[in-house]
Amino acid sequence: MSEFVKKPWGWENRFAVTDKYVGKVIHINAGEMLSLQYHRQKDETVLVVQGAMDLQLEDDGGRLQTYRLTPGMSQRIAPGRKHRMIGVEACEFFEVSSPEIDDVVRLEDKYGRQGTTIA
């Protein structure tokens, strides 16, 4: 059974939550963004299916690089890598990940949500 979760930047539909993996459909409204964050354990891969987003992803040197992802493009986000998704236009993507659903360390958050820390 899926769980629909409203977010300040859009929504997510958690269609698979097991002790081995999590699957979500995530929608980002145009011009909105997720927090700049990283995961201590969670390993995830995203696949864009509609619209376009900019993925800011930390490289091996600790610098944020921006990648424009459009339908059919995917990217793995390994544990410990800082990242943020930005809706260039309204977009939807699949996220598949390891099961640590609450493993989020927020570094910056446009919406002032709790759990935001300063790096």
Phi, psi and omega in degrees: 000133184274156179237120180269125182237117178283139180232159180295340181259357183156235179201166171223146177243106180277094186272346177213118176229109180231178178281356180246333182200164175228139174236133180225151161254128183240135178243127175247127176291151179304132177082357180260168182210151172280168179291154168286122190210172168211167180239138178287322183236326187300130178245125186224158173225138179245148177225114180285133180242344181204140176078202181215144176222155169261127175256115172269123186223131180292133178269183182297338180268004179086009179262143176280126175250147180252129179239127175276117180251131179235172186310132180095349181267143180228162180205133174274142176237105184282155177306142178089347181275124175293142180201161176205141175253136181233128179282099175296319169221170178307131183218157175226143179212155172271140172236125172243138185208169168294167194280005185280073190295331182261010181275081181226123172249108180275129177260321176219144179213119181302333187258004176067029182290152178298154181093357179283128179241166176256126183292000000 
